[in-house]
Amino acid sequence: MFPGAGYVTGRLREAGNVTYRLREASRIPKVRVRRVDEVSEPLREPGIITGYRNENCTVLQAVVSLFNATNETVNFWTHFLASVYFIWLLASLSSAMPLFDDPYLYPLTCYLFTSCGYPLMSCIAHAFSCLSITATHVCYFLDYAALSVYTWGVAYAYYSYCLAPQLMDSWFAQIFLPVALMNAVSATFCACLSRFIVNPIIQKSLRVSAFVVPAVWDLTPLALWLYTCDASAESCGESRIHHINQYVCVIVASFFYGSHFPERLAPGRFDIVGHSHNLLHVFSFLATNEQMRAVLIDLKLRRGVLESAGWIPNLKLLTLVTPCLIITIIILVLVMTRLLSRKIATDCAPNPNKTCSSAAADASSPPPCHTNGHFDNKVKEE
């Protein structure tokens, strides 16, 4: 009856098929999560029953997994959103303040960049740690390095804006930044070294102390400043509450990191959302945010007092010392990575048929070279 009806119907059907295929291609594929008994011992977390990713993902699978419900999804997004927020804050402040032209603001500039760097590096670590056991170690080597540089940024900012007046001409002020530099390097070394330790108690203690020591050192002059300053004065009272909030958030974050609560209390209930590492990230972000607000208040309200006392930040600390510190830490990470690769190669040598970096090993097969020597510890903890 209508000669062209069949042709039109066929073309519409083809267009519908193309639309369906495009719609299917645009969908993020579902990544199969695994139970604790389907992954190697080093990747298992206390109280986490399911939600594990394949320990030998491809890069594409790792990226796709960030949009699916796994026990790393919230870890990634909490720090990703934090890094976006801090980068936005850096851009906003750079447009409102001469961060790169005013020497008084150089410590703030250094601190802001390190505050953006550590959550961004943590995102990368949580995203791609599933590529292999080796990738897990190397990703967290880089994570530790970024945290170490951040401890230097904090020390530089505190020294410049939050130092108690009675400390300015003391021996403590003379050694504060050199010790902070040594702490940053030693923190990277100790945290990376902890991944070569067999004993889980020693491993955990070494990793925790690697960052507790720099934190205590950085916060010591701040604690004295808060204790001795006049809380009714504008230069102290306004920032005091933010400094205290930061202390509280750091203590809470440390508690969740060390205790593995609440997943230890209810195994399987917090596999995807709400486990201790999620909470560690949230309170770490809140602590940095409160710290940043306090530093901004102190540098603004104390500028006249600090400049009248001749407390002008040293340009060399930003242009010479900080780059040298970053280069030193990068070299240290490369050395640790080299030692790691040699260790894995040595452990795999008795069985040349095993490949230590298989990109798509199935969980049903024996894990490739994952259950020997120093790598039987919990490598997934930051």
Secondary structure, DSSP 8 states (H G I E B T S, - for coil): --TTHHHHHHHHHHHHHHHHHHHHHHS------B-GGGS-GGG--TT--S-B--TT--HHHHHHHTTS--TTHHHHHHHHHHHHHHHHHHHHHHHHS-TTT-GGGHHHHHHHHHHHHHHHHHHHHHHHTTS-HHHHHHHHHHHHHHHHHHHHHHHHHHHHHS--GGGTTSHHHHHHHHHHHHHHHHHHHHHHHGGG-S-HHHHHHHHHHHHHHHHHHHHHHHHHHHHHS-TTSHHHHHHHHHHHHHHHHHHHHHHHHHH-TTTTTSTTTTSSSS-HHHHHHHHHHHHHHHHHHHHHHHHHHSHHHHHHTT----HHIIIIIHHHHHHHHHHHHHHHHHHHHHHHHHHHTT-TT--TT-SS--TTS--TT-SSGGGSS-TT--
